């Protein structure tokens, strides 16, 4: 089993829609998790950190289920500017580096 | 602060050539790492460093060497380039001490090996 696995996508949704991405991880010792956003093969940028049951930031909610080793990202009221690739990430070696999922592509249309 | 800088932005090599991808950060971060990104593959960890003089291998280290002589710089060397090393390379850095520290990425180097 790969360390991080994500929904393959792509997700194509209209503006205003709610969309959820799922991610599973294999290392039960992982303490923290991240969602990064990447635009058009530019550098990834941190969207949210998750190190308890969940985290909310405006339209974005990340949830963690340690028993199932499952992380989700919910985007409400999707905007055109949300179109990007969303990367599920876990720490490597206590935070010295990162292990990435393959990413899920979101396309929001008007 | 310039953050994390990478040079060059683009590079074309012939098979067998060697080159060094440069990475520098001005945030006094202890941790630095190199990733490659291929279409549909996400980012994969090549090598990483927890401080000057200390490096270790990541998921895909073969064909690459690194060194960390200063806190600021973490160059990645391709000793004999192969077409399979055609990719986008990202360097990242983060501060020490907390597992949820944000990693800051450079803009990437787009490498083509012919």
Boltz contact constraints between the chains, C-beta under 6 A:
constraints:
  - contact:
      token1: [A, 31]
      token2: [B, 99]
      max_distance: 6.0
  - contact:
      token1: [A, 32]
      token2: [B, 99]
      max_distance: 6.0
  - contact:
      token1: [A, 32]
      token2: [B, 100]
      max_distance: 6.0
  - contact:
      token1: [A, 43]
      token2: [B, 90]
      max_distance: 6.0
  - contact:
      token1: [A, 43]
      token2: [B, 105]
      max_distance: 6.0
  - contact:
      token1: [A, 43]
      token2: [B, 107]
      max_distance: 6.0
  - contact:
      token1: [A, 43]
      token2: [B, 108]
      max_distance: 6.0
  - contact:
      token1: [A, 44]
      token2: [B, 105]
      max_distance: 6.0
  - contact:
      token1: [A, 46]
      token2: [B, 102]
      max_distance: 6.0
  - contact:
      token1: [A, 49]
      token2: [B, 100]
      max_distance: 6.0
  - contact:
      token1: [A, 51]
      token2: [B, 100]
      max_distance: 6.0
  - contact:
      token1: [A, 91]
      token2: [B, 99]
      max_distance: 6.0
  - contact:
      token1: [A, 94]
      token2: [B, 99]
      max_distance: 6.0
  - contact:
      token1: [A, 95]
      token2: [B, 99]
      max_distance: 6.0
  - contact:
      token1: [A, 96]
      token2: [B, 31]
      max_distance: 6.0
  - contact:
      token1: [A, 96]
      token2: [B, 48]
      max_distance: 6.0
  - contact:
      token1: [A, 96]
      token2: [B, 50]
      max_distance: 6.0
  - contact:
      token1: [A, 97]
      token2: [B, 33]
      max_distance: 6.0
  - contact:
      token1: [A, 97]
      token2: [B, 45]
      max_distance: 6.0
  - contact:
      token1: [A, 97]
      token2: [B, 48]
      max_distance: 6.0
  - contact:
      token1: [A, 98]
      token2: [B, 103]
      max_distance: 6.0
  - contact:
      token1: [A, 100]
      token2: [B, 42]
      max_distance: 6.0
  - contact:
      token1: [A, 100]
      token2: [B, 43]
      max_distance: 6.0
  - contact:
      token1: [A, 101]
      token2: [B, 42]
      max_distance: 6.0
  - contact:
      token1: [A, 102]
      token2: [B, 42]
      max_distance: 6.0
  - contact:
      token1: [A, 103]
      token2: [B, 42]
      max_distance: 6.0
